[in-house]
Amino acid sequence: MKTKELDLAYKLSHALDESANTVSANTAERLASARKIALSRKKQGVAVPAFVAQPALASYGSAPTPSHSRWAWLGRMGLALPLAALVFGLFAIYQFEQQQQIMDSASIDAEVLTDDLPISAYLDHGFDAFLAKGDK
């Protein structure tokens, strides 16, 4: 990787050196003037504010120091832990709902089996209404 970067830097430097000879006199004067102004500001200690946009992410701050290196795994788990909690929560809700459905079915079966209804009542079309009435 370093050799590619050095090769690119050499090629850019060579291209700039070649094109420096073909600069017009007006451009050369403007560049010289800008250089003098920059050098005078540098000598006077005038700081020119520079704004560099940097992305700010919650899990990535400044470079980790040796004291923070043992907690670096916690930053990498920043997304995995909430995702695991979500999956666990959804699984728990599913299991709870399944258990509730089983308990409701067992309760209806127990009521039907312990009731003193004749068999003809089970064949009646209004039997669902009876079951609904028994739930209340």
C-alpha positions, 0 to 999 in steps of 0.5 A: 500500500505504501509503494502505491502511495509513494508512486502516486506522489512521485507522479503528481510531483513530476507532473506539477514540476513539468507544468510549472514551466508552462505557467503564464507570467500573469499567473506566476506573478499572482502565485508569487504575491500569494506566497509573499502574503502567506509568508508574511502572515506566517511570520506575524503569527496570524492564524488563519482559521481552517474548517475541516468537516469531520463526521461525528459518530456516537460510537467513534470519538478521538483516537483510543488511548491505552487506558480505553483499549480494554473497553474497545470491545464495548464500542463494537458491541454498540449495535449488537447488544440492542439488536440481541435484546430486540430479538430476545424480547420478540421471542419472549413475546411470541412464547408468552402469546403461545402459552396464553393461547394454550391456556385459553384452549385448555380452559375452554376444553375443561369447561366443555368436558365438566359441563352437564350438557346433553350431546345435542347441545354440542351439535347446536349452531348456537353452541359458539354463543354459549361458549362466548357467554361462558367466558364472560 
